[in-house]
Amino acid sequence: MNIYVIGSNGQLGNEIRSIYEKNKSEIGLVEFNLKENKFIFLDKEDIDICKIENIYEVFEKENPDVIINCAAYTNVDNCETDIDMAFKVNAIGSKNLAIAGEKYNSKLIHVSTDYVFSGDGEVPYREYDITIPSSVYGKTKLMGEEYVKQFSSRYFIVRTAWLYGYIGNNFVKTIMKISKEKEEIKVVDDQRGNPTNANDLAHHIIGLVGTENYGIYHCVGKGECSWYDFAKEIVEQSGISCKVHPCTTEEYPRPAKRPSYSCLDNMMFRSTIGDSMRDWKIALKDFISKI
């Protein structure tokens, strides 16, 4: 099979490449023969998902059997002002890949987010729960999901949250940096979610490639915490002496509304190919030991 990974230079795309090259993930062997299939890694300099004609040009070279769409406009605050670009990438780009995928009879694995939910729940959201996004980022990602469902007949939508990986910027790296520079930091304690190691997520996405278990999936680290809990664990595991204090969302205002509770339940994975996601503290410890 020809497997196109779109957005391959991002956190998740990088981990898919790493697993392909090493023939295993940090969780272990993947239930899919990597070396008997061809992975084609593309980023924005190789393909413009906002222009369907360009997608056709790229796909004509080698017909894709599977498309993994990791591309997204993920700067949540910038989405509030750069609305057109957020819509073009998160919604129209997803629509174009779904249409092109149908033309070439491809499976489509589309990565989405916990921000499609209202974020005011009390128990982890399951795949069938009602989506009511409150930010532009969440709304454009939900529109992308809707386009995928409308235009693709063989799709996997994989929602994740609080993602961190070995390249690019993320919460773990930010906390490690500022905690080395300051004696004390404040982190919000009234927003809860699931820290997710990008390598674990990549393991599960690759596991879907050879199946026909189409539908919507949640894929996050096991266990939940607040950003304060997450930051405190990062500092402790890093051996940094910085003190971490809790604060409220009101004390740290941002342009985009953050969900107060957006924990996800990996019910679909448990019910199909299996949920091997690690406990978030264990996955974090492995990550910190490597960087």
C-alpha positions, 0 to 999 in steps of 0.5 A: 500500500501507498500511505500518504502522511500529510503534515509530516513535519508536525509533532504527530507526523514526526512520530509516525515517521519515527515508528516507520523507520524504527519498525516499532513505537515506544509502546512496542510492535505495531499490528501492521507490517510497516516494511511491506508498505510504502510511507510517503511523507509530505508537508506544506512545501510538498502539497497544498491541501487548500487547493484540490487541484494540487492534491490531484497533481500529487496523488497522480504520481503514486495512487494513495491507498491510505491518507493520514491527515495530520495537517491543521492550523493548531494555534488556538488563539490565532484562530480567533483572529485569523478565521479565514486561514483556520477555516481553509486549513482545518475545514476546506483542507479536510474536505479536499482530502476527503474528495480526493481520497474518494476519487482515488479509492483511499482510506482517510485517517483524519486527526481531530481534537477535544475542542469539538466539545463544549468542555463543560462536562463532568465525565470523559466524552465518548465518541457518540457525545454531542459536539458543541465547540465554543472556539473558532479552532473547535468550530473549524475542526468540527467542520472538517470532521463533517466534511470528512463524513460527508465526502469520504466513504472510508474514514477514521476520525481520531480525536486527541488532546493535550498532545506533546512530541519530540519536535516543535513547541508544546506544553511539556517543553514550555514548562521545562524551559520556564521552570529552569528560568524562574523560581516560581510559576503559576499554572491554571488548575480549573481546566482538566484533560488528558496529556497525550504522548504523540508517539502513543497516538502515532502507534494507534493511528498506524494500527488503524491503517490495515483495518476496516473499523471505520468511524470516530475514535478518541485517543488520549493518554490514560488518566486525567489531570489539570494543567497545574497537575501536568506542570507539577509532574513535569517539573518533578520528573525533570528534577527542577527545583521550581515551585508550581502554584495553581491559579484560575483561568480568570487570572490567565485570560486568553483570546480563545475560550478553553474548555474547563473539562474536555477529557476523552474516553478511548471507548472505540479503540477498546471496542475494536483493535484495542487501547494500548495508550499508556498512563499519562505519567508513565508516557511523560516519564519516558518522554522526559528521559529522552529529551 
